Each structure stands twice: as structure tokens, then as C-alpha cells.
Amino acid sequence: MIHPIVGTAATVLLALLAVPFGLAAYRMIAGPGYADRFVALDMLTSIAVVCAALTALATGRAEYLDIALVIALINFVATCAFAAFLERKGGRR
């Protein structure tokens, strides 16, 4: 059983994560270049990992940690792919 203070703290932290989520979403939409947009997407997925972990803490269900792990792995592969894309694009100039 989860202590009520831990559940409340996790819920408050989830609410506070709305601010960086909104700022990163704005940067992803308004970013002037591909790199800016991808860094914002990387930030959004990192926030999603933290949200999944906090949800696991708040609810006591470990399944959310599996979701956080999958999101983190997809984020890592996407970052590697984008780095390769930028390297190829920069190599043509």
C-alpha cells in the first residue's frame, strides 16, 4: 500500500510538469530549425518518462515503469537516428 503523502506528492509533481511540457511543446511547434524541434521532442519524451514513473509511484502499479522504459528506448533510438540524419545532411555541404 502506498502512503498517502507519496501519492499526493507524485500528483503535485505531475501537475508541475505541465509547465515544462507546455514550453517544450511550444518550442517544437515554433522552433526555427530541425534541431530545435528535435531537442524539444527529446524533452517531451523525457517528461513523458518522468510522468510514467510518477504515475507508477502514485498508483503503485509497476506496469507504468514498463511504459517508461519503452518510451526511453524509443527516445534513444530516435536520437541516434536524428544524429545520423544531421551528420549526413551536414556532410553534403
N, C-alpha and C positions, 0 to 999 in steps of 0.2 A: 504494500500500500504506500502511496506517495503522500508525503507530508503536505498539508495544505499550503504552507508557506512556499514550498518549492514550486508547486503548481501555479500559485499566484505570481511568483517572481518570473516564471517562464512565460506566463501570459502577458505580463507587463513588458518583458523584453521583446516578445513577438510584436506587440503594438509599437514599441520604439523602433523596430526595424523597418517600419513603414516609411520613415523619413529617408534613410539611405536608399531604400528600394525605389522610392519616387524620384530621387535625384539621379540615380543611375538610369532609370527608365527615360528620364528627360534627356540625359546625355546620349543615350542610344538613339533616340529619335532625332535630336537636333545636332548630333555630332558632325563636324565638318568632314571628317575622313573615315576611311575604313578602320584604321587603327583605333580611333576614338570610340567608334561604335562597338568594336570587338572588346575593348577594355571594359566598356560599360556592360556588355553581355557577360563577360567574365565575372564582373562584380555582382550582377544579378544572380548568376548561378551560385556564386559563393554565399550570397544572402539566402538563397533557397536551401542550401545545405544546412546553414545555421538554423533556419526556420524548421526544417525537418528534425534536426537534433533537439531543438527546444520543444517541439511538439511531442517527440518521444519522451522527453523529460516530464512534460506536463501531464501526459496521458498514461505513462507507464507502459506503453506498448513498444516493443523493440522493433517492430516492423518498420517504423519510421526511420530507424537507423539504416536499414537496408536501402530505403529510398534515398537517404542522404549519401550513402556510398555510391549508388548508381549515378546520381547526379554529379558527384565529384569525379567519377571516372569519365563520364561523358564530357565534362568540362575540360579535363586534362587532354583527352584525345582531340577535342575541338581546338584547344590552344595550340597543340602541336601541328595540327593541320593548317591553322591560320598562319603560324610562323613559317611553315614551308611555303605557303602561298605568297607571303610577303617577300620571302627570300628569292623566289622565282621572279616575282614582279620587279624587284629591285635589280636583279641580275641582267635584265634586258636593256636597261638604260645605258 
